[in-house]
Amino acid sequence: MSDRKFVIVVGDGMADYPVEELGGRTPLEVAHKPNMDYLASEGRMGMLSTIPQGMAKDSAVAALSILGYDPKKHFTGRGPLEAGSMGIDLGPKDVAFRCNLVTERGGKLVDYSGGCVTTEEAVQLLGELRRLGLGEFHLGVSYRHIFVLRNAEVSEGCSPPHEIVGEPIAEHLIKSSDSVSQSLNRLMLASRDILSNHPVNQRRVRQGKSPANMIWLWSPGRRPDLEPFEKRYGVRGAIISAVNVINGIGAWAGMEIIRVPGATGYYDTNYEGKADYALKALERSDLVLIHVEATDEAGHAGDAEMKIRTIEDLDRRLLGRIIKKGRGIAVSVLPDHPTPVKVRSHTSDPVPFAVLVPGAKGDGLRFTEADAAKGSLGLIKGPQFMRLFLSLGSAGTR
């Protein structure tokens, strides 16, 4: 094991554009976040390009970059990455899809999360679809699930559902004309009729909730080939996240996956628990990446005030706890990609990052998009981040 300890805190989608109702400032500029600003002032800042040109604006692509794996070589789809997190065995010819439970209304996809359907409700809905006998449905959490085809040739899925809210589903089904792809399109359309009439969704409608009345199959792929993280960097790594795709990257890379009670991937996530479990994990690991999804959810909701609140929660309840309790630990904070509240979807713009460099002169900046562009570390490509952080963090202790 390394004699240095490292923590990376990723606020998913935390970066943004200037927001008119915030006086032309970004949520990061408005939020009260003394701990992020401490890292930016006492440490060094830069901008990180996590989404290579032409690639999907996807958290999995960005997370691979942050962990030091070139997404152009290693991203095979969200489906197989999430399958790895769930312990689903994939053979070399198997294809795994991300399977969302979504809300369809009037031929349009109106909610990519099926009204935040509960996992208990999803058990019943997926159980009904298993009777159709095509492929394997694997239960995840809430609206996020996995669909597997064994020994199949499938090259594409539907459009990412969070990018097409309000648009006609017919325009975003699988475009390939091969028989397997068309069978999957028929399966999704059939699911709309079956799930709309299911008692779970009839009850949700009576309660004024959006029904999870259709499945959406997207981002398929085969299992990725990732060099073990410890072999690649000489440090033992661990992941803390409530999001399967992040855990899946860690699982395929041989990192420890730490499950934190109360970690939900939403606004009510257990920030303190993530911090405490990370500090405990450093007794057996060298590096822990903590991923927080709540900031991304606020961006997708187009809710600037909630995004400010989630940034402040991350700063006070998680990052501050790491800084206070984790003496001698090298710490970095960054988004994986922007999720601007006006766009309500991911973008590929570079993101700010800060690294606390023990014993070195800090940049004296605030943790904002504008200040990061002035940082001493400049603009770097995503896969370069991990080696840079490990090198800087090994320079000494706080």
C-alpha positions, 0 to 999 in steps of 0.5 A, spaced: 500 500 500 502 507 498 504 511 504 499 517 502 492 517 502 487 520 497 480 522 496 476 525 490 470 528 491 465 528 484 459 532 484 456 530 478 454 535 473 456 541 478 458 545 473 454 550 469 452 556 465 451 563 468 443 563 470 439 569 469 435 569 475 442 568 479 444 575 476 448 572 471 452 567 475 453 560 476 450 556 481 457 555 484 458 562 484 452 563 488 453 557 493 456 558 500 461 553 499 467 554 504 470 548 503 471 547 496 473 555 496 479 552 501 481 547 496 481 552 490 485 558 495 490 553 498 491 548 493 491 549 485 486 549 480 485 547 473 480 545 467 479 538 465 476 536 459 472 529 461 468 528 454 472 527 448 470 530 442 464 526 438 463 521 444 456 521 448 456 526 454 455 521 459 457 520 466 460 513 465 465 517 459 467 522 464 468 517 470 472 513 466 476 519 464 477 521 471 479 514 473 485 515 468 482 510 462 481 513 455 474 513 454 475 512 446 478 505 448 474 503 454 467 505 454 463 500 451 456 502 453 453 504 460 449 497 460 455 493 461 458 498 466 452 497 470 451 490 469 458 489 473 456 493 479 450 489 479 454 482 479 451 480 472 456 475 469 457 477 462 460 472 457 464 475 451 458 475 446 453 478 451 450 485 450 447 489 456 443 495 455 441 500 460 433 499 462 430 505 464 422 505 467 420 511 463 413 515 463 410 515 456 404 520 454 401 521 448 407 518 444 412 522 448 417 521 453 415 525 458 419 523 464 426 519 464 425 516 471 418 514 471 416 519 476 421 516 480 418 509 481 420 506 487 424 499 487 419 495 490 414 498 485 419 496 479 420 489 482 412 488 480 413 491 473 419 488 471 416 481 473 410 482 469 415 483 463 419 477 464 413 473 462 414 475 455 420 471 454 425 476 451 432 477 454 433 478 461 431 483 466 435 485 472 433 489 478 437 495 479 434 501 483 428 505 482 428 506 475 435 504 473 435 497 471 439 492 466 436 488 460 441 482 457 441 479 451 445 473 451 450 471 444 447 477 441 449 482 435 446 489 437 450 495 435 446 501 438 440 502 443 435 508 443 437 515 444 439 517 452 432 518 455 434 524 459 436 527 453 429 527 449 424 529 455 418 532 451 420 529 444 416 523 440 418 516 442 418 514 435 423 518 433 428 515 438 427 508 438 433 503 435 434 505 428 437 499 426 433 495 421 436 488 423 431 483 426 434 483 433 433 491 434 426 491 431 424 485 436 427 490 441 423 496 439 416 491 439 418 489 446 418 496 448 412 498 445 409 492 448 411 494 454 407 501 454 401 497 453 402 492 459 405 497 464 400 502 463 394 497 465 398 494 471 395 495 478 402 499 480 401 504 475 393 505 475 395 506 483 400 511 481 395 515 477 390 515 482 395 518 487 397 524 482 404 520 480 407 519 473 406 512 471 412 508 470 409 505 464 414 503 459 421 501 458 427 504 454 433 500 452 439 504 451 447 504 451 448 497 450 455 494 449 459 488 451 463 487 457 469 492 458 477 490 458 480 495 464 487 494 466 486 493 474 486 500 477 492 497 482 496 495 477 495 501 473 497 506 478 500 502 484 495 504 489 489 500 492 482 504 490 475 504 492 469 507 490 463 510 493 457 512 489 449 510 489 449 510 481 450 503 478 454 506 472 460 509 477 460 502 481 460 498 475 467 502 472 470 500 479 468 493 479 471 492 472 477 495 474 478 491 480 476 497 485 473 496 492 465 498 491 463 500 498 455 501 499 453 506 504 446 506 508 442 511 506 446 513 499 440 514 494 443 518 488 438 523 490 437 530 494 436 526 500 443 522 500 447 520 506 452 525 505 455 524 512 455 517 511 459 517 504 464 521 508 465 517 514 465 510 510 471 513 505 475 515 511 474 508 514 476 505 507 482 509 507 485 504 513 485 498 507 485 502 501 490 508 498 484 512 494 477 513 495 473 516 489 466 519 492 461 520 487 455 525 489 449 524 484 444 530 487 447 536 483 446 532 477 439 531 478 438 538 480 441 540 473 436 535 470 430 538 473 432 545 471 432 547 478 437 553 480 435 553 487 436 546 488 442 545 485 445 551 489 442 547 495 446 540 493 452 544 492 452 547 499 450 540 502 456 536 498 460 542 501 458 542 508 456 535 510 461 531 506 467 535 503 468 539 510 467 532 514 473 529 509 477 536 510 476 536 518 477 529 520 482 526 514 488 530 516 494 528 512 489 526 506 490 529 499 483 531 496 481 533 490 474 536 488 471 536 481 464 535 477 464 530 472 461 534 466 456 540 467 449 539 467 446 546 466 439 548 469 437 551 462 439 546 458 437 540 463 442 535 460 449 534 460 454 538 456 461 536 454 464 543 456 471 542 461 470 542 468 473 546 474 478 542 478 482 543 485 487 539 488 490 541 495 497 540 494 501 539 501 506 544 502 505 548 496 503 555 494 496 555 493 492 559 487 488 563 491 482 562 487 475 560 489 472 554 486 468 557 480 468 555 473 471 562 471 476 562 476 478 555 474 480 557 467 485 562 471 488 556 475 496 554 475 494 547 472 491 550 466 487 545 461 488 538 461 485 532 458 481 527 462 485 521 462 491 525 465 487 527 471 489 521 475 496 521 474 497 528 476 493 528 482 497 522 485 503 526 483 501 532 486 498 529 492 504 525 493 508 531 494 507 531 502 502 532 507 497 537 510 
